């Protein structure tokens, strides 16, 4: 229950009550032994009073009374999730994490139980590790191990947040065995990848709003991502500062080492096209050109502003759907934006060590994920 509008201080209210945090519509009657009451408006538009409790209750008890009247159970998983999603810790998370947590919350809150009510209505203090393990196992056994893994990570985070704030005494999701998620390591076919880039280049020349048009930046985002072995977010955050005489200075994330990718005619063509389209958009939209090189983003949206990762993902998925309908690729040949990096590492000429140096990965084991090439070796004997 949210506090009501700012009230004037009343000396007649018991001193142990924080008057600024009183529930909306709750007032104190000091006459006699004193009592708290709720003032509301009925369907006829008339004010009506409902006595709630005596004068010796605490502020938290007052809030609980109002919440129970409104059908809110403060002991439930649903209430704990609501409090977590209103917290500053949740609001500080990224939009992608918000989307993932919201999805996982809905999976858990609607999960059916033997008590003929959803999991969200159960009291969190009665949750046990065995109960959580059964829930996660059941979700995974239904053919959704990734969904189960996401739900477990979310529940573990929420329960820890609740434990630190007194909602639960222990975190029952801690130590739970996570299901093994399916690995989605797709390697785009070379011909399909080239055809998709060409198709994006072709459709990107169409006027915005014209049938079949796509975002003009898609083809060179794919080209640069593949040639420089970059993630999508690393590609769209490149600036003029990354353009060196020798080549492109990468800006890798997740602890990977940066390197300089030497210029080739293909890489130079994609980079120059990005700058040309950026200049055209900035001139047309009258966007002020930043003086500092590190503030001049290489990839911009149709408005001239820096392109967001969510905007890139949406545009790419729309292109893939369109390409499948146009016969450029099949549904089975579909791949994601991140797979351009995997394709770039796999296609890198040289030894496994050469591929690791080119990718920037510090751990050699990452080559098991990104290098999908099949080595050619000599037979054991002549």
N, C-alpha and C positions, 0 to 999 in steps of 0.2 A: 504494500500500500504506500503510495507516494505521500509525502507530507503535504498538508494543505497550504494555502497562501500564508504569507507572513502575518503572524498574529502580534497583537500588542501584549506586552508582558502583563501577567495577572498575578498579584501576590497571593491570591486565594488558591492557586493550583499548588499541590504538594511540591516541596522543594526538591525531591529526588527525581522529578520529571523534567526532561529537556523540552521546554515548550516549543522550541523551533522545529522539533522532529515529531510532533504529534500527528497521527493519521488524519487525513482529510475528513472533516465533518464530525470529529470527536471533540466533545467539550466536557468541562467539569462543573458539577453542581455542588457548591460548597455548603449548602444548607444541611443541617443535621449532621449525620456522620459523613456526609459527602459521597458522591457517586459519579462515575463516568457515564456519559450517554452519547448516543449517535443521533445527529440531527440530519434528516433527509427530506426529500420531496416525493410525495406519492404520485400515483398516476393522475390524480385529480388536480395536481399542482399545489396541494396543501402541504405545509411543513408538518412533519411528525417526529416524535421523539421516541427513542428506544433505549432504556437503561441497559448498560453493559455490565458493570461490576462496581465493587467498592473502591474506596480511595487509596487502599494500600497496595495496589498492583504496580508492577514495573512498566516502563515504556515498552519493553519487548513483549510483555504479556498483552498489552493493549494492541500492539500490531498483530500478534498472533490471533487474538479474538476477531479482529476485523478480517484478517485473511481467511479464517475458518468460515466466517459468514459469507465470504465471497467464493467459497469453494476452493481455496488455495491450501494445499498441504505442504507445509514447510519441511516435512521429513522426506518428501518424495524425491526421486531422481529428477523428475521434471522441474521441480523448484530449484534444485541445485544447479541444473543446466541453465535455467533462466538467470540465476544470480551470476554464474560464470560469464555468460554472454553479455551481461551488463557491466562487467568489471573493466577496469583500466587495463588489466593484463590481456584480456581478450581483444579489446579495441586497438591495442598496440600491434597486433598481429597483421600479417599481410592479407590482402583481399583473397588470394588463392587459399590461404589457410582458413579464412572465414568460410569460404565456400565448402571446403573439405570438412570442417568441423560442423557446419550446419547439416550437411548430408549425413554425417556419422551420428549426430544427435537424433535426427529423425529415424534412422535405422534402429537405434537403441530404444527410444521412447515408445515406438510402436511395436516392439518385439512382443509377441504373445507369450503368456505364461500359463501355468496350470491353475492359477488362481482366477482364471477367466477375466483378467484385466491386464492391460499392457504393462511392460516393464517400467515405464515412466511413472506409474502410480505407486510403485513399491517404495518402501522406506529404505533410504540408502544405508542406514545404520545396521540393517539386517543383511546387507550384501556380504557374501563370503567369497574367498578365492575360488572355492569349488563351484559356486553359482556362476561366477563370471566365466570360468573356464568352460562350463557346460554351454553357456550362451554363445561364446566365441566359436566353440567346436560345432555347434548346431548351424550357425550362419555359414561356416566354412563348408560343412557337409552338404549344404543345399546348393553347392556349386559356385559359391562366391567367396573364395579365400581372400581376395583383395578387399572386399567389403568388410569381412571379418577383421582383417588386419587394421584397416582404417578405424573401425569401431573400437577396437582394443586400444589403439593409440589415443583416441579421443577420450575414452572412459578413464584411462590411466591419468591423463592430463587433468580432467575435471575432478576426479577423486583426490588427486594430490592438492589441487587448488582448494578443494573443500576441506581436506584434512588440515591444511595450514590455517584455516579460518574457523575451525571448530564445528563444521557440519558433520564430519565423521571422525572417528578416533584413529582408524587405520585406512590405508589405501588397499582395498581388496583386489584391485586390478594390477597391483605390482607383483611381478614374478610370474604372471600368467604366460603360458606358452603361446606364442604367436603362430598362426597358420603360415604355411609356406605359400607365398604368392607366386602366381604364374609369371614367368619371365617373358617380357615382350621385347625381344632383341631382334628388331626387323632390319634387314639390310636391303635397301632399295636396289632394284635392278638398274643397271647403268642406262640402258635404253629408256626405261620408264622415267628415270630421274631426269634425263636430258630432255625427253619429250615434255615432261611437266614444266620444266623451266622455260622451254620454248613456248609452250602454251600460255604460261603466265605472262611472258614478254609480249606475246601477240595480243592477248586480251587486255593487258594493261595499257595498251595504246588507245583503246576505245574510250569515248567520252563517258565520264561518270554519269550513271543513270541509264546509259545505253544497255540494251539487252546483251548479257554475256560479259560485260565489263568487270574487271577485277582491279584491285589496288595496284598501282604502277610499281610500287616498291617490292612486290613479292618476288619477282624474278631475280633481282640482284641481292635480295636478302638470302635467297636460297643459294645463289652462286657464291657469295662471300662466306656464308656459313659452311658450305662444303669445302671450298678451297682453303679456308683458314682453320677448318676443324673447330668451329665455334658453336656454342649453344645459341639458341634464339635470343636470349636476353643479352648475351655478349655481343651479338651482331648489332642489335638495335641501339646499343649504348656506345658504339664506336663514334669518335669525334674526329675533327680535323687534326687533333693532336696525335692520333694514332697513325697518321699518314707520314711515313718517313721516306727518306731518299732510297733506302735499301728495300723497303717493303712496308707491310702493315704490322704495327706493334699491337699484339693481342691484349685483351683485358679479361683474362680468364677468371672464373669464380671457383669456389669450393676448394681453395688451396692449390689449384694447379699453377704451374709456372708459366709466366708469359714468355713469348718468343716473337721473333720477327719473321713473318712469312714473306719470302722474296716475291718481288713483282714478276708476274707473267702477263702476256698480252690479255689472257682471259680475265685475270684478277683486276688488271688495270682498267679493262673495259667496263666491268661491273662497278668498280669504285667511281669511275668518271661519270657513268650513267646516274649513279646515286647523287653525286654532287650537282649534275646538270638538272635533274628533276627537282632537287631541293631548291636550287636557285630560282627555277621557274615558279615554284609554289610560293616561295618567299616574296618574289616580285609581285605575283598576282594578288597575294593576300596582304601585301604591304607589311610583312613581318620584319621588325628591326633585326639586322644581322649582328649577332654578338661579336664583340671585339676579340675576346679570348678564344683561342683555337679549341680549348677543352670544353667550351660551352656551345660550340657549333656542332650539333648532332648530325651525323652523316645521314641517318634515316629519319625522315619526318612523315607525319600523316598528311592527309589532304588539307588539313587546316594550317599546316606549317609548324605545328607543335611536335615535340618529341613523341615518337610512336610508343605506345604502351605494350607490354607483353601480352595482355589480354586482347588488345586490338589486333596484334599480329596473329595470335592463335585463332581468333575468330575469322580473320581474312583468309588464313591458310586453309582452314577446314572448309570454308565456303568454296575456295578454289578447287580443292580435292573432290568435293561432291559434284561440282560443275564439270571437272575433268572426267569423272567416271561416266556422267551422263553423255558427254561428248565423245566417249570412246577412246580417250587418250590413255586411260589406264582402267584396270578392272578393280572390283571390290577386293579381290584377293591380293592385288598388288599395292593396296593402300598402305601408306606409311606416315609417320609423324615428322614434325619439323626437327625434332632432336635427332632423327635418324640420318640427317645430312652430316652431322658430326661423325657418327659411326661409319658412314660411307666414306667420308674423307680420310679417316684414320685407316680404314681397311685398304683404301686405294693408294695410300702412301707407299712409295717405292723404298725398299730397303729392308733391313732386318727388324726384328721385334723391338730392339733397342732404338732404332731409327724412328719407328712409329711412336714409341713412347716419348722420345724427345720432341717430335713434331706436335704431339697432342698436348704436351705440357703436364701430363699426369706424373705425380711424384711416386706413386705406388705401381710397381710392375704388374700387380694382380689386376689392375684396371684394364689391361690389354685383353684379359679373358672376356671382358664385357664389350669392349669397343673394336677389337681387331677380330674380324670374322673371316679373314683370309685363310686359305688352306696352303700351308707351306709345301714346296716341292723339294724333296730330298733324294739323295742317292740310295740305291739298294744296299743291303748289308754286305753284299759281296758281288764280284763280277759274275 
